[in-house]
Amino acid sequence: MTETTGPRELWGEGVAADYDASCHELYEPDVLGPTVEFLAGLVDSGRALEFAGGTGRVALALSAHGVDVHGIEMSQPMVDQMMTKPGAELVPVTIGDMANTRVDGEFSLVYLVFNTIMNLRSQDAQVECFRNAAAHLRSGGCFVIEVMVPALRRLPPGERFVPFDVSADHIGIDEYDVVNQMLTSHHHWISDGKAEIFDSPHRYAWPAEYDLMARIAGLDLAERWSGWQRDPFTSESTSHVSVWRKP
Ligand SMILES: C[S@@+](CC[C@H](N)C(=O)[O-])C[C@H]1O[C@@H](n2cnc3c(N)ncnc32)[C@H](O)[C@@H]1O
């Protein structure tokens, strides 16, 4: 019989310690390589600022590519994990909320990947995040987000659950609240007969709503792709990489 533990603290020490293992596939060269190439291509000779960089997955790879990278991250335990890795001393991170924390200087790129705009759970907070990105950008600089397209087409009438991973060691189910545009990702990690639960609450939005947030922040849509390889964004795309530019 499987023993189940209670939900783990969001971005606390336990989650931070297991984070890299839980998303090891995102460290694969065929994922991280195109991400870094895409972002490095937008930096020009300026600096990059990552919102919510977590354990440094992208920031450290971009820094190793020769880019001057800074970060704003809310969770000290996630940053502590990053600090154990080679090259972390080259990436200064300010602890704070990406919706309103400022760091000194101007940047040619601000980026926010892996669905993390959705961790801001109100429209106001998401708009503030776009404004904060714009405030850090020099003229001509870009704000890039990578985020899922809500899977509402997979919801028959009356249904609210969409499984996104059912494997031997992990069951992942998204629960949609279509009235409030909320989505809770329920993760059950199973190992040694024990299930660990991690529930991650999000606010989802269509690409058009992000475009409006960008306009409110004074940014213009420059590019939208279905991923880091610049494949076209279509009606079948399950995520998008969008680039807004400061005039
Ligand atoms: C899914 S992880 C992504 C980490 C990293 N960007 C990556 O791709 O591996 C989400 C991260 O966002 C951080 N985060 C969530 N809300 C935040 C906020 N309002 N301000 C700053 N960081 C936040 C969490 O602490 C966590 O490290």
The ligand as an ORCA input file, in Angstrom:
! r2SCAN-3c Opt
* xyz 0 1
  C       8.701     26.376    -12.029
  S      10.015     27.175    -11.154
  C      10.952     27.800    -12.536
  C      12.394     28.019    -12.195
  C      13.292     28.313    -13.392
  N      12.866     29.499    -14.097
  C      13.361     27.138    -14.348
  O      12.949     27.294    -15.489
  O      13.821     26.070    -13.944
  C       9.183     28.603    -10.533
  C      10.055     29.548     -9.746
  O       9.359     30.786     -9.634
  C       9.611     31.335     -8.381
  N       8.554     32.345     -8.138
  C       7.235     32.103     -8.014
  N       6.559     33.263     -7.829
  C       7.495     34.248     -7.843
  C       7.425     35.655     -7.706
  N       6.250     36.278     -7.520
  N       8.562     36.374     -7.772
  C       9.760     35.739     -7.948
  N       9.889     34.399     -8.080
  C       8.770     33.657     -8.027
  C       9.596     30.140     -7.451
  O      10.236     30.426     -6.232
  C      10.356     29.139     -8.311
  O      11.733     29.223     -8.085
*
